[in-house]
Amino acid sequence: MSPVAIPTHRLDRMAIGLSGLCVVHCLATTVMLALVSAAGGVLGAPIVHEIGLGLAMIMGAISLGRGIMEHGYSMPSAVGGLGLGVMAGAMTMPHDGSEALYTVVGVAILALGHRLNFIAAE
């Protein structure tokens, strides 16, 4: 197996892990903003969110797209795309707590899409 040929189920697991890290980031940012505004300012920087969303979109496109080609089911990709859309929409919201709520919902939907992709590949 070449280094580029990563199995789809491994990509899905990595993407679910990234989704989990996103939830941890959102919750940590909220806690840090409440406790230490200087640390929260670093974690809450827009570039952190933009990079995280970019990574999620790249991993989602690769693993969910490959899933369609391997097992032929588009539902996991549709669910994952919805999650990415909710996450992207959350970035347009004010930083009043609603952004974190919608991001967590988007992450959960995206993780569900990856889980469905993982199950379909079995």
Protein Blocks (a to p, Z undefined) as FASTA:
>chain_A
ZZklccfklmmmmmmmmmmmmmmmmmmmmmmmmmmmmlmmmmmpmklmmmmmmmmmmmmm
mmmmmmmmmnopaklmmmmmmmmmmmmmmmmpccehjmmmmmmmmmmmmmmmmmmmmmmm
ZZ
